[in-house]
Amino acid sequence: MFERFSRRAREAVVDAQLVARQTGTATIDTRHLVVALAEAPGPAATALRDVGLDPDAVAAATRRELTTGDLDAAALAAVGIDLAAVREQTDATFGRGALDRAGRRGRKGHLPFAPDAKKALELALREALRLGDKTIGSGHVLLGVVRADCPGGRALERALDAGGTDVVSLRTAVEDHRRAA
């Protein structure tokens, strides 16, 4: 399927792997794709801008979500642990971000796709076919992420909601950009 990807879409997948490495995760999920798509110039970032979002802000918020790990502040607070205080003390002792880095080891070689990323890439192909395109572009990948029930799609939905817009507007922006190209 990757042979049908445009250069920008391929670059987004490679960049998603870099984001996964930077955040210390063992697989590439849709949040990594969202960061890669938002940070790179192209139809996906342009569509985000067209609906009033700052692609850099979307990428930063999604990166924060990726680096907070599995620590649930509310659950820890229920048993009397103040995560903010633990994080502050850990940062003071071991340096900024130490708690987030704890236990993460860099993987060498190719990182596999998580099931949600595989599904989003499959849906990107379906979006390209639906629109009658021969190649899968970064806009199609963005539409695949939005269409999939996945963490990256939910991150995008939160950003869209906070920006006063919605998925329909984003879909329209991607399709309008595609027609203009």
Secondary structure, DSSP 8 states (H G I E B T S, - for coil): -GGGB-HHHHHHHHHHHHHHHHTT-SSB-HHHHHHHHHHSSSHHHHHHHHTT--HHHHHHHHHHHHHTTT--HHHHHHTT--HHHHHHHHHHHH-TTHHHHTT-----S---B-HHHHHHHHHHHHHHHHTT-SSB-HHHHHHHHHHSSSHHHHHHHHHHHHTT--HHHHHHHHHHHHHH-
